Amino acid sequence: YMLKVVQVAALGLMLVFFPLGSWYYLRMGYNERKGALDELKYELPLTNFQLIDQTGNVIQKEDIEGGYAVIGTVERFDANDPIIQASEGLFDEFATSKKLTMITHVESYDSLAIVNYLETINRDSISSEWHFVRGVDPFSELYTDQPRNYLALADTSGVVRNYYDASNGEEIANMAKHIAMFVMPLLRDPELVFKRREEK
């Protein structure tokens, strides 16, 4: 008799409580993802650009389309600059992603200092790229209404989705959450596609 009671109880757990638990956690994940989607607005599209990076390569807008990009600008290279420090944290966190590109525009350029810096922070199995670029700043219009100490997150179609204060740890953590949801791995999200269609 006791064996039957145990079997019935186990069956009840499998048929009722486990599905409810799965539904609850799926619902929590859906709500979190929807909340993140709501935070990603349509800000500004990136203009076409051609810039030279620290290796002498030309970086163009089409080179980063199809993935996500973290964009920042600094007057001169300084490893202690909030833009550089926040970008380094994101670069290190998502080093294995092939769909995330870091672009930092430097007005007063020092190629040797930048190359030496990148050599010191290199990690194993890095797939993501970090381009320190020079030339006429094509990102200036992105910061018409935003301070220069903000990082911009651009989506797969080259549209800036949100800005984050590089000196604010909570905002950079939120940026990392957005990147983790939509870049690792990068999937064609139907909700995001729907939002893009609404914007056009």
C-alpha angles and dihedrals in degrees: 000000000000090000090056091050091052091047092050091048092050091048090050091053091050095047100039118014100039094051090046090050092049091048091050094052093043089050091050090051092048092050092049092050092046090050090052091049090053089055092055105081132178103262115157136327117240115250120232112274143175115200136167117236132203092278094051093253122138113242117201135182092252089057091068100037113110091041138055125268134204109210129193139158131213133179093227136356113273121158089211094055110117090233091055095043094049091045091050091053091051092043091053094044094052099031093131095054117105091192100062123082126185117211121184118179113210118196097193101042128207108177096184094052091048095048091047090049094051090050091056095052099042114127132194119274095016112173100160119085133226117199120191101198136192136194133072106348108249091182098063093100089057088066100048089111098020132073116250092243090072126100119221125216114211122194133222093282095050097259121137108237103181146350127230130196105242092206093054113084094198093054093048089049088053090050090052089052091053092048092048092052098047106026106037094086106359108225133172099255114202093209091053091047090051092051090050090052091052090054095053 
